[in-house]
Amino acid sequence: MKERTVTIPELMLIGGTRVALGLGIGLLIRDKLNKDQRKAAGLALLIVGAVTTIPLAIEVLSKKG
């Protein structure tokens, strides 16, 4: 297994994307909001979480040591 060094800001960004992704999924499956509100908020957070993860993953995986 390769080890990579991740800075604190990178770690916080990675954590933030995981939170957005999780909140988006949670809103999609929760019944507190009406269907349209739930779908709009959930999809927005899901997309933000997924899209922001890609460049971060590329940056972290391309680092050496």
PDB file of N, CA, C and O in Angstrom:
ATOM      1  N   MET A   1       0.834  -1.169   0.000  1.00  0.00           N
ATOM      2  CA  MET A   1       0.000   0.000   0.000  1.00  0.00           C
ATOM      3  C   MET A   1       0.888   1.245   0.000  1.00  0.00           C
ATOM      4  O   MET A   1       1.843   1.341   0.771  1.00  0.00           O
ATOM      5  N   LYS A   2       0.562   2.180  -0.864  1.00  0.00           N
ATOM      6  CA  LYS A   2       1.321   3.426  -0.930  1.00  0.00           C
ATOM      7  C   LYS A   2       0.832   4.384   0.141  1.00  0.00           C
ATOM      8  O   LYS A   2      -0.363   4.467   0.423  1.00  0.00           O
ATOM      9  N   GLU A   3       1.774   5.104   0.731  1.00  0.00           N
ATOM     10  CA  GLU A   3       1.424   6.126   1.709  1.00  0.00           C
ATOM     11  C   GLU A   3       1.560   7.491   1.067  1.00  0.00           C
ATOM     12  O   GLU A   3       2.475   7.734   0.282  1.00  0.00           O
ATOM     13  N   ARG A   4       0.642   8.377   1.409  1.00  0.00           N
ATOM     14  CA  ARG A   4       0.675   9.734   0.895  1.00  0.00           C
ATOM     15  C   ARG A   4       0.520  10.705   2.054  1.00  0.00           C
ATOM     16  O   ARG A   4      -0.179  10.429   3.030  1.00  0.00           O
ATOM     17  N   THR A   5       1.178  11.834   1.928  1.00  0.00           N
ATOM     18  CA  THR A   5       1.060  12.876   2.935  1.00  0.00           C
ATOM     19  C   THR A   5      -0.043  13.835   2.508  1.00  0.00           C
ATOM     20  O   THR A   5      -0.052  14.321   1.378  1.00  0.00           O
ATOM     21  N   VAL A   6      -0.965  14.099   3.413  1.00  0.00           N
ATOM     22  CA  VAL A   6      -2.080  14.995   3.131  1.00  0.00           C
ATOM     23  C   VAL A   6      -2.013  16.149   4.128  1.00  0.00           C
ATOM     24  O   VAL A   6      -1.867  15.939   5.332  1.00  0.00           O
ATOM     25  N   THR A   7      -2.123  17.367   3.608  1.00  0.00           N
ATOM     26  CA  THR A   7      -2.085  18.535   4.489  1.00  0.00           C
ATOM     27  C   THR A   7      -3.422  18.678   5.221  1.00  0.00           C
ATOM     28  O   THR A   7      -4.428  18.092   4.821  1.00  0.00           O
ATOM     29  N   ILE A   8      -3.415  19.453   6.283  1.00  0.00           N
ATOM     30  CA  ILE A   8      -4.641  19.691   7.053  1.00  0.00           C
ATOM     31  C   ILE A   8      -5.734  20.326   6.179  1.00  0.00           C
ATOM     32  O   ILE A   8      -6.879  19.876   6.237  1.00  0.00           O
ATOM     33  N   PRO A   9      -5.424  21.357   5.370  1.00  0.00           N
ATOM     34  CA  PRO A   9      -6.472  21.921   4.511  1.00  0.00           C
ATOM     35  C   PRO A   9      -7.043  20.893   3.521  1.00  0.00           C
ATOM     36  O   PRO A   9      -8.248  20.874   3.272  1.00  0.00           O
ATOM     37  N   GLU A  10      -6.182  20.048   2.964  1.00  0.00           N
ATOM     38  CA  GLU A  10      -6.673  19.008   2.059  1.00  0.00           C
ATOM     39  C   GLU A  10      -7.580  18.035   2.798  1.00  0.00           C
ATOM     40  O   GLU A  10      -8.618  17.627   2.278  1.00  0.00           O
ATOM     41  N   LEU A  11      -7.191  17.671   3.993  1.00  0.00           N
ATOM     42  CA  LEU A  11      -7.998  16.760   4.795  1.00  0.00           C
ATOM     43  C   LEU A  11      -9.358  17.378   5.116  1.00  0.00           C
ATOM     44  O   LEU A  11     -10.376  16.687   5.093  1.00  0.00           O
ATOM     45  N   MET A  12      -9.375  18.667   5.412  1.00  0.00           N
ATOM     46  CA  MET A  12     -10.638  19.352   5.691  1.00  0.00           C
ATOM     47  C   MET A  12     -11.521  19.411   4.446  1.00  0.00           C
ATOM     48  O   MET A  12     -12.736  19.235   4.541  1.00  0.00           O
ATOM     49  N   LEU A  13     -10.927  19.653   3.291  1.00  0.00           N
ATOM     50  CA  LEU A  13     -11.699  19.666   2.048  1.00  0.00           C
ATOM     51  C   LEU A  13     -12.277  18.291   1.744  1.00  0.00           C
ATOM     52  O   LEU A  13     -13.433  18.171   1.338  1.00  0.00           O
ATOM     53  N   ILE A  14     -11.473  17.264   1.942  1.00  0.00           N
ATOM     54  CA  ILE A  14     -11.950  15.901   1.710  1.00  0.00           C
ATOM     55  C   ILE A  14     -13.110  15.593   2.656  1.00  0.00           C
ATOM     56  O   ILE A  14     -14.122  15.029   2.240  1.00  0.00           O
ATOM     57  N   GLY A  15     -12.960  15.962   3.915  1.00  0.00           N
ATOM     58  CA  GLY A  15     -14.039  15.751   4.880  1.00  0.00           C
ATOM     59  C   GLY A  15     -15.299  16.517   4.504  1.00  0.00           C
ATOM     60  O   GLY A  15     -16.410  16.002   4.634  1.00  0.00           O
ATOM     61  N   GLY A  16     -15.123  17.741   4.042  1.00  0.00           N
ATOM     62  CA  GLY A  16     -16.269  18.555   3.629  1.00  0.00           C
ATOM     63  C   GLY A  16     -17.022  17.964   2.458  1.00  0.00           C
ATOM     64  O   GLY A  16     -18.251  18.018   2.412  1.00  0.00           O
ATOM     65  N   THR A  17     -16.287  17.397   1.508  1.00  0.00           N
ATOM     66  CA  THR A  17     -16.961  16.772   0.372  1.00  0.00           C
ATOM     67  C   THR A  17     -17.728  15.535   0.814  1.00  0.00           C
ATOM     68  O   THR A  17     -18.808  15.257   0.291  1.00  0.00           O
ATOM     69  N   ARG A  18     -17.193  14.800   1.756  1.00  0.00           N
ATOM     70  CA  ARG A  18     -17.889  13.616   2.287  1.00  0.00           C
ATOM     71  C   ARG A  18     -19.167  14.031   3.006  1.00  0.00           C
ATOM     72  O   ARG A  18     -20.191  13.357   2.905  1.00  0.00           O
ATOM     73  N   VAL A  19     -19.101  15.145   3.734  1.00  0.00           N
ATOM     74  CA  VAL A  19     -20.285  15.646   4.442  1.00  0.00           C
ATOM     75  C   VAL A  19     -21.364  16.049   3.441  1.00  0.00           C
ATOM     76  O   VAL A  19     -22.527  15.680   3.602  1.00  0.00           O
ATOM     77  N   ALA A  20     -20.986  16.803   2.406  1.00  0.00           N
ATOM     78  CA  ALA A  20     -21.960  17.232   1.399  1.00  0.00           C
ATOM     79  C   ALA A  20     -22.585  16.030   0.703  1.00  0.00           C
ATOM     80  O   ALA A  20     -23.794  16.000   0.471  1.00  0.00           O
ATOM     81  N   LEU A  21     -21.770  15.053   0.376  1.00  0.00           N
ATOM     82  CA  LEU A  21     -22.270  13.848  -0.276  1.00  0.00           C
ATOM     83  C   LEU A  21     -23.243  13.110   0.640  1.00  0.00           C
ATOM     84  O   LEU A  21     -24.315  12.691   0.203  1.00  0.00           O
ATOM     85  N   GLY A  22     -22.876  12.953   1.893  1.00  0.00           N
ATOM     86  CA  GLY A  22     -23.740  12.262   2.852  1.00  0.00           C
ATOM     87  C   GLY A  22     -25.037  13.006   3.120  1.00  0.00           C
ATOM     88  O   GLY A  22     -26.102  12.393   3.198  1.00  0.00           O
ATOM     89  N   LEU A  23     -24.956  14.328   3.260  1.00  0.00           N
ATOM     90  CA  LEU A  23     -26.171  15.119   3.460  1.00  0.00           C
ATOM     91  C   LEU A  23     -27.097  15.023   2.256  1.00  0.00           C
ATOM     92  O   LEU A  23     -28.316  14.932   2.402  1.00  0.00           O
ATOM     93  N   GLY A  24     -26.511  15.043   1.080  1.00  0.00           N
ATOM     94  CA  GLY A  24     -27.322  14.919  -0.135  1.00  0.00           C
ATOM     95  C   GLY A  24     -28.059  13.598  -0.187  1.00  0.00           C
ATOM     96  O   GLY A  24     -29.248  13.555  -0.502  1.00  0.00           O
ATOM     97  N   ILE A  25     -27.359  12.527   0.119  1.00  0.00           N
ATOM     98  CA  ILE A  25     -27.996  11.208   0.129  1.00  0.00           C
ATOM     99  C   ILE A  25     -29.065  11.152   1.221  1.00  0.00           C
ATOM    100  O   ILE A  25     -30.154  10.621   1.006  1.00  0.00           O
ATOM    101  N   GLY A  26     -28.743  11.704   2.394  1.00  0.00           N
ATOM    102  CA  GLY A  26     -29.707  11.719   3.495  1.00  0.00           C
ATOM    103  C   GLY A  26     -30.979  12.476   3.146  1.00  0.00           C
ATOM    104  O   GLY A  26     -32.080  12.024   3.460  1.00  0.00           O
ATOM    105  N   LEU A  27     -30.832  13.632   2.496  1.00  0.00           N
ATOM    106  CA  LEU A  27     -32.013  14.405   2.113  1.00  0.00           C
ATOM    107  C   LEU A  27     -32.845  13.683   1.064  1.00  0.00           C
ATOM    108  O   LEU A  27     -34.071  13.801   1.046  1.00  0.00           O
ATOM    109  N   LEU A  28     -32.184  12.940   0.197  1.00  0.00           N
ATOM    110  CA  LEU A  28     -32.929  12.211  -0.827  1.00  0.00           C
ATOM    111  C   LEU A  28     -33.807  11.117  -0.227  1.00  0.00           C
ATOM    112  O   LEU A  28     -34.858  10.797  -0.780  1.00  0.00           O
ATOM    113  N   ILE A  29     -33.390  10.544   0.894  1.00  0.00           N
ATOM    114  CA  ILE A  29     -34.156   9.433   1.461  1.00  0.00           C
ATOM    115  C   ILE A  29     -35.022   9.839   2.656  1.00  0.00           C
ATOM    116  O   ILE A  29     -35.761   9.006   3.182  1.00  0.00           O
ATOM    117  N   ARG A  30     -34.950  11.077   3.087  1.00  0.00           N
ATOM    118  CA  ARG A  30     -35.699  11.524   4.261  1.00  0.00           C
ATOM    119  C   ARG A  30     -37.085  12.034   3.866  1.00  0.00           C
ATOM    120  O   ARG A  30     -37.265  12.551   2.764  1.00  0.00           O
ATOM    121  N   ASP A  31     -38.051  11.891   4.752  1.00  0.00           N
ATOM    122  CA  ASP A  31     -39.433  12.270   4.446  1.00  0.00           C
ATOM    123  C   ASP A  31     -39.886  13.586   5.079  1.00  0.00           C
ATOM    124  O   ASP A  31     -41.069  13.913   4.980  1.00  0.00           O
ATOM    125  N   LYS A  32     -39.014  14.351   5.718  1.00  0.00           N
ATOM    126  CA  LYS A  32     -39.411  15.598   6.385  1.00  0.00           C
ATOM    127  C   LYS A  32     -39.794  16.707   5.399  1.00  0.00           C
ATOM    128  O   LYS A  32     -40.720  17.473   5.668  1.00  0.00           O
ATOM    129  N   LEU A  33     -39.110  16.800   4.284  1.00  0.00           N
ATOM    130  CA  LEU A  33     -39.397  17.820   3.278  1.00  0.00           C
ATOM    131  C   LEU A  33     -40.372  17.258   2.256  1.00  0.00           C
ATOM    132  O   LEU A  33     -40.528  16.043   2.133  1.00  0.00           O
ATOM    133  N   ASN A  34     -41.033  18.162   1.517  1.00  0.00           N
ATOM    134  CA  ASN A  34     -41.885  17.628   0.452  1.00  0.00           C
ATOM    135  C   ASN A  34     -40.993  17.088  -0.667  1.00  0.00           C
ATOM    136  O   ASN A  34     -39.792  17.354  -0.698  1.00  0.00           O
ATOM    137  N   LYS A  35     -41.577  16.348  -1.557  1.00  0.00           N
ATOM    138  CA  LYS A  35     -40.805  15.626  -2.574  1.00  0.00           C
ATOM    139  C   LYS A  35     -39.918  16.549  -3.417  1.00  0.00           C
ATOM    140  O   LYS A  35     -38.750  16.240  -3.651  1.00  0.00           O
ATOM    141  N   ASP A  36     -40.465  17.672  -3.870  1.00  0.00           N
ATOM    142  CA  ASP A  36     -39.690  18.579  -4.724  1.00  0.00           C
ATOM    143  C   ASP A  36     -38.524  19.222  -3.976  1.00  0.00           C
ATOM    144  O   ASP A  36     -37.420  19.326  -4.511  1.00  0.00           O
ATOM    145  N   GLN A  37     -38.770  19.653  -2.738  1.00  0.00           N
ATOM    146  CA  GLN A  37     -37.702  20.253  -1.926  1.00  0.00           C
ATOM    147  C   GLN A  37     -36.607  19.234  -1.641  1.00  0.00           C
ATOM    148  O   GLN A  37     -35.420  19.536  -1.758  1.00  0.00           O
ATOM    149  N   ARG A  38     -37.013  18.042  -1.272  1.00  0.00           N
ATOM    150  CA  ARG A  38     -36.063  16.985  -0.946  1.00  0.00           C
ATOM    151  C   ARG A  38     -35.208  16.635  -2.162  1.00  0.00           C
ATOM    152  O   ARG A  38     -33.991  16.481  -2.059  1.00  0.00           O
ATOM    153  N   LYS A  39     -35.858  16.514  -3.297  1.00  0.00           N
ATOM    154  CA  LYS A  39     -35.137  16.150  -4.517  1.00  0.00           C
ATOM    155  C   LYS A  39     -34.142  17.244  -4.923  1.00  0.00           C
ATOM    156  O   LYS A  39     -33.002  16.943  -5.277  1.00  0.00           O
ATOM    157  N   ALA A  40     -34.569  18.506  -4.874  1.00  0.00           N
ATOM    158  CA  ALA A  40     -33.696  19.614  -5.273  1.00  0.00           C
ATOM    159  C   ALA A  40     -32.492  19.741  -4.341  1.00  0.00           C
ATOM    160  O   ALA A  40     -31.354  19.823  -4.802  1.00  0.00           O
ATOM    161  N   ALA A  41     -32.742  19.756  -3.047  1.00  0.00           N
ATOM    162  CA  ALA A  41     -31.647  19.908  -2.082  1.00  0.00           C
ATOM    163  C   ALA A  41     -30.733  18.693  -2.089  1.00  0.00           C
ATOM    164  O   ALA A  41     -29.509  18.827  -2.069  1.00  0.00           O
ATOM    165  N   GLY A  42     -31.322  17.523  -2.117  1.00  0.00           N
ATOM    166  CA  GLY A  42     -30.528  16.294  -2.097  1.00  0.00           C
ATOM    167  C   GLY A  42     -29.647  16.154  -3.323  1.00  0.00           C
ATOM    168  O   GLY A  42     -28.466  15.824  -3.208  1.00  0.00           O
ATOM    169  N   LEU A  43     -30.211  16.402  -4.495  1.00  0.00           N
ATOM    170  CA  LEU A  43     -29.417  16.289  -5.721  1.00  0.00           C
ATOM    171  C   LEU A  43     -28.319  17.345  -5.778  1.00  0.00           C
ATOM    172  O   LEU A  43     -27.208  17.061  -6.225  1.00  0.00           O
ATOM    173  N   ALA A  44     -28.624  18.561  -5.326  1.00  0.00           N
ATOM    174  CA  ALA A  44     -27.604  19.617  -5.327  1.00  0.00           C
ATOM    175  C   ALA A  44     -26.420  19.225  -4.449  1.00  0.00           C
ATOM    176  O   ALA A  44     -25.270  19.334  -4.875  1.00  0.00           O
ATOM    177  N   LEU A  45     -26.691  18.770  -3.225  1.00  0.00           N
ATOM    178  CA  LEU A  45     -25.603  18.377  -2.327  1.00  0.00           C
ATOM    179  C   LEU A  45     -24.875  17.138  -2.830  1.00  0.00           C
ATOM    180  O   LEU A  45     -23.654  17.043  -2.709  1.00  0.00           O
ATOM    181  N   LEU A  46     -25.606  16.203  -3.383  1.00  0.00           N
ATOM    182  CA  LEU A  46     -24.992  15.001  -3.930  1.00  0.00           C
ATOM    183  C   LEU A  46     -24.040  15.354  -5.070  1.00  0.00           C
ATOM    184  O   LEU A  46     -22.919  14.850  -5.129  1.00  0.00           O
ATOM    185  N   ILE A  47     -24.487  16.214  -5.965  1.00  0.00           N
ATOM    186  CA  ILE A  47     -23.654  16.617  -7.103  1.00  0.00           C
ATOM    187  C   ILE A  47     -22.433  17.405  -6.632  1.00  0.00           C
ATOM    188  O   ILE A  47     -21.322  17.157  -7.100  1.00  0.00           O
ATOM    189  N   VAL A  48     -22.626  18.347  -5.716  1.00  0.00           N
ATOM    190  CA  VAL A  48     -21.496  19.126  -5.190  1.00  0.00           C
ATOM    191  C   VAL A  48     -20.483  18.201  -4.529  1.00  0.00           C
ATOM    192  O   VAL A  48     -19.280  18.330  -4.757  1.00  0.00           O
ATOM    193  N   GLY A  49     -20.960  17.279  -3.718  1.00  0.00           N
ATOM    194  CA  GLY A  49     -20.061  16.340  -3.043  1.00  0.00           C
ATOM    195  C   GLY A  49     -19.283  15.482  -4.022  1.00  0.00           C
ATOM    196  O   GLY A  49     -18.080  15.282  -3.858  1.00  0.00           O
ATOM    197  N   ALA A  50     -19.964  14.976  -5.039  1.00  0.00           N
ATOM    198  CA  ALA A  50     -19.307  14.111  -6.014  1.00  0.00           C
ATOM    199  C   ALA A  50     -18.326  14.889  -6.893  1.00  0.00           C
ATOM    200  O   ALA A  50     -17.201  14.443  -7.116  1.00  0.00           O
ATOM    201  N   VAL A  51     -18.752  16.045  -7.390  1.00  0.00           N
ATOM    202  CA  VAL A  51     -17.911  16.829  -8.306  1.00  0.00           C
ATOM    203  C   VAL A  51     -16.670  17.383  -7.606  1.00  0.00           C
ATOM    204  O   VAL A  51     -15.598  17.430  -8.210  1.00  0.00           O
ATOM    205  N   THR A  52     -16.792  17.796  -6.366  1.00  0.00           N
ATOM    206  CA  THR A  52     -15.625  18.336  -5.672  1.00  0.00           C
ATOM    207  C   THR A  52     -14.671  17.246  -5.205  1.00  0.00           C
ATOM    208  O   THR A  52     -13.509  17.524  -4.911  1.00  0.00           O
ATOM    209  N   THR A  53     -15.144  16.028  -5.136  1.00  0.00           N
ATOM    210  CA  THR A  53     -14.279  14.920  -4.737  1.00  0.00           C
ATOM    211  C   THR A  53     -13.276  14.574  -5.832  1.00  0.00           C
ATOM    212  O   THR A  53     -12.139  14.214  -5.531  1.00  0.00           O
ATOM    213  N   ILE A  54     -13.670  14.676  -7.071  1.00  0.00           N
ATOM    214  CA  ILE A  54     -12.829  14.242  -8.192  1.00  0.00           C
ATOM    215  C   ILE A  54     -11.492  14.982  -8.237  1.00  0.00           C
ATOM    216  O   ILE A  54     -10.453  14.322  -8.252  1.00  0.00           O
ATOM    217  N   PRO A  55     -11.460  16.333  -8.259  1.00  0.00           N
ATOM    218  CA  PRO A  55     -10.152  17.004  -8.300  1.00  0.00           C
ATOM    219  C   PRO A  55      -9.315  16.757  -7.047  1.00  0.00           C
ATOM    220  O   PRO A  55      -8.090  16.661  -7.127  1.00  0.00           O
ATOM    221  N   LEU A  56      -9.972  16.653  -5.892  1.00  0.00           N
ATOM    222  CA  LEU A  56      -9.228  16.371  -4.661  1.00  0.00           C
ATOM    223  C   LEU A  56      -8.598  14.988  -4.712  1.00  0.00           C
ATOM    224  O   LEU A  56      -7.443  14.811  -4.326  1.00  0.00           O
ATOM    225  N   ALA A  57      -9.350  14.019  -5.183  1.00  0.00           N
ATOM    226  CA  ALA A  57      -8.820  12.662  -5.286  1.00  0.00           C
ATOM    227  C   ALA A  57      -7.641  12.616  -6.253  1.00  0.00           C
ATOM    228  O   ALA A  57      -6.636  11.962  -5.974  1.00  0.00           O
ATOM    229  N   ILE A  58      -7.758  13.295  -7.370  1.00  0.00           N
ATOM    230  CA  ILE A  58      -6.663  13.329  -8.343  1.00  0.00           C
ATOM    231  C   ILE A  58      -5.423  13.960  -7.723  1.00  0.00           C
ATOM    232  O   ILE A  58      -4.314  13.454  -7.896  1.00  0.00           O
ATOM    233  N   GLU A  59      -5.607  15.061  -7.002  1.00  0.00           N
ATOM    234  CA  GLU A  59      -4.474  15.747  -6.375  1.00  0.00           C
ATOM    235  C   GLU A  59      -3.786  14.862  -5.339  1.00  0.00           C
ATOM    236  O   GLU A  59      -2.561  14.747  -5.330  1.00  0.00           O
ATOM    237  N   VAL A  60      -4.568  14.247  -4.479  1.00  0.00           N
ATOM    238  CA  VAL A  60      -3.991  13.416  -3.420  1.00  0.00           C
ATOM    239  C   VAL A  60      -3.330  12.172  -4.001  1.00  0.00           C
ATOM    240  O   VAL A  60      -2.240  11.793  -3.573  1.00  0.00           O
ATOM    241  N   LEU A  61      -3.973  11.539  -4.963  1.00  0.00           N
ATOM    242  CA  LEU A  61      -3.414  10.318  -5.534  1.00  0.00           C
ATOM    243  C   LEU A  61      -2.180  10.573  -6.391  1.00  0.00           C
ATOM    244  O   LEU A  61      -1.361   9.673  -6.576  1.00  0.00           O
ATOM    245  N   SER A  62      -2.037  11.790  -6.918  1.00  0.00           N
ATOM    246  CA  SER A  62      -0.868  12.091  -7.745  1.00  0.00           C
ATOM    247  C   SER A  62       0.351  12.489  -6.919  1.00  0.00           C
ATOM    248  O   SER A  62       1.451  12.604  -7.459  1.00  0.00           O
ATOM    249  N   LYS A  63       0.170  12.699  -5.624  1.00  0.00           N
ATOM    250  CA  LYS A  63       1.292  13.057  -4.749  1.00  0.00           C
ATOM    251  C   LYS A  63       2.206  11.861  -4.541  1.00  0.00           C
ATOM    252  O   LYS A  63       1.771  10.709  -4.547  1.00  0.00           O
ATOM    253  N   LYS A  64       3.461  12.160  -4.362  1.00  0.00           N
ATOM    254  CA  LYS A  64       4.435  11.116  -4.035  1.00  0.00           C
ATOM    255  C   LYS A  64       4.874  11.315  -2.599  1.00  0.00           C
ATOM    256  O   LYS A  64       5.280  12.405  -2.198  1.00  0.00           O
ATOM    257  N   GLY A  65       4.781  10.221  -1.821  1.00  0.00           N
ATOM    258  CA  GLY A  65       5.252  10.261  -0.429  1.00  0.00           C
ATOM    259  C   GLY A  65       4.509  11.238   0.325  1.00  0.00           C
ATOM    260  O   GLY A  65       4.760  11.418   1.517  1.00  0.00           O
TER     261      GLY A  65
END
